[in-house]
Amino acid sequence: MIAGGGALFVGVAALFLVARGSRAWSQTEGRILSAVYLTGSSVDATNAGGYWAQLKVEYEYHVGDRTLTGQRVWFGQSMWNRKWARTPEERRPPFKPGERVPVYYDPAHPERCTLWRHVPVDRFRDLLIVAAIFVIAGVGVLTGHVQVRN
């Protein structure tokens, strides 16, 4: 629990710091290569049918004489990238192939990029709290303050 919680805490904190730092990144123009929603059917809490949709985007951009590709739309996308979509219109990606978009990239590491610099602070905070709870519980078990019963 301690190792898992600690790893989660460090990983989420590092991503949060990179995301916050992206506000100062350079901007260039990029072009969408592909944009699709991967979907699957499911039911929601009300047992109504619908689809979950997970956005997948690939784009290219130029920094100096280098042509680079990116897939990140926003920070935390790998953790919070699913949405509930009931209609085909809700499953239509917000980007179209060939569309020109602003790409923000880290001048020190131009391959590190994003389309949106939005940082969902509340979601990062919630994950950090969960990670801290795992670490505290693990320490409690090791020190005997929390007992695990079979």
Phi, psi and omega in degrees: 000320181294313181295314180297313178296320179295317179296317177298316181299312181296315181297314180293318179297318179296316179296320178298318180294320176296316180299315179296323179292339182295343179297338180257006182289160177285160180237142174217171177268139177234176180225131179290126176269317178206150177208118180218157168257124169280129186233161174208150180274153182195183172237151178264189184299337180267008183064020175275140180288155179177197182226145165267150182224133181237118185286130174234122183228143171228136181218160176239154179206163184241134174230112186062233179261011181261138171256122184240159175238151178222163178229348182284128173266316179207159182288134184092001183304321182292338180263328188231048188256008179259144175225159178268127183228118181271331186241161177301327180296324179288345178261010179274123182300150180285358180235153177239141176306136181091344181295139176274134182221152172285136177241131178256131183224153179282117181301330180282334179220080187303340178285347176272114188213170176200156175269325180239135180264015178296134178243110180285081187306317182298322180289319176297316180301315181299318178293323177295322178295315178300316179298317179297321178298318177299315180296314181297317178296318179297318177295320178299319178294315181296325183270356178087003179282339176236128181254137177258123181251145178271000000 
